[in-house]
Amino acid sequence: MRVIKEFSQLLGPLRFALALVLGALSALAPLAFAPTSYQGWAFVTTVIVPAIVPIFFFVALLDILMSAVFMSSSTGERRAKHRKALITQAVLVGILTAAWLPLFWQVLNPG
C-alpha cells in the first residue's frame, strides 16, 4: 500500500489515473480476441475497449511529450520528477502496444 501511495505522489493524481487506465486496458487485451458480441460483458471487452485503446494510446504519448517539454525547462528535483513520469508512461505505452498489437495487426491485415 505504501508503494502505491509513493507512486501516486510521484506521478500526481492525473498521471496515476492514466497509469491505472493503461494497466487495465493492457490487462483486458486477451479478452478482445473473443468473437465480437453485442451483449453483456463481452460487448465491453470486444467492442468498447478496443475502440478506446487508440485514444488512451495517444493521450499517453501526449503526456510523454509534455513531460519532455517540462523536463527540458526544469532543474533539480522537478526535472527528476518529470523524467520519472516520462519513463513510467513510456513503459506503460510499450506494454499497451505489446498487448494490443496482435489484435490490431489481425484486424488491419485480414487473411
N, C-alpha and C positions, 0 to 999 in steps of 0.2 A: 504494500500500500504506500509505503514511504517513497519507493522508487517512482511510482506513478505520480505522486504529488510533486516530486522534484522535477520529473519530466514535463509535467504540465506547467510548472513555474518557469522552466527553461524556455519552452516554446511559446507560452502565452495561451490564453483560452481559445482563440480562434484557430491558431495553428494546431493546437492539441485536438480540437474538434475535427479539423481537417484530417489529421493523422488517424483518428479513430474511424472516420468515414472511409479513408483509403484502405485501412486494415480490414474493415468489414467488407468492402467491395472485393478485395483480394480474396478473402475467405469464401465469398459466395461464388467465385468463378467456376468451380467444378460443377455446381448445381445448374449452371446455364447450359450445359451440354445435353440436358434432358430434352425430349421433344417439346416443342412450343405448346404451351397450354394457356387458355384464356380464362381459367377458373382457379380460385383458391391461391394457395401459397406458390404454386408452380407459375402462376401469372407474374408474380413479383420476380422470381428468380430467372425466368426465361424471357421476359419482355421488358419489365421496368428497369431492373438492374443493368442489363446490357445497354439500355438506352442512356442511362445516366453516367456510366463509366467514362465515356469520352468527355463529358462535361467536367467531371472532377479531375480527370487527367490534365486538362488544360488549366483548370483552376490551380492545381498543384504546380504546374510549370510556371504559371504567372507568379505564384508565391516564391518559387525558386529565383525567378528573375528579380523580383522586388527585394528579396533578401540579398542578392548580389549587389544591387544598386545601393541599398542602405549600408551594406558592409563596406563598399568602396569609399563611402564618405564618413565612416566611423573609425574610432580608435579605441584601443584598450578593451575593456570588458564588453562594451556594446558590439564591437567588431567580432569578438569571440562568440557572443550570443547569436549574432546573425550567421556566422559561419556554421555553428552547430545546427541552427534551424535549416540552413541550406543543405547541409549534409543529410540531415534526417529526412527532409522532404525528397531529396534526390533518391535516397534509398527506398523510400516508400513508392515513389513513381516507378522505380526499377522493379519492385515487387509486383506492383499493379500491372505493369507491362508484361512481365513474365507470366503472370497468372491469366491474363486475358488474351494474350497474343494468339494462342492456339485457336480460340473460338473466332476471333475476328479474322484470322487468316483463313479459316474454313469458310466463313461467310463471304469474304471478299474473293475467294478463289474456289468456286464450286467445281465439283467434278471429280 
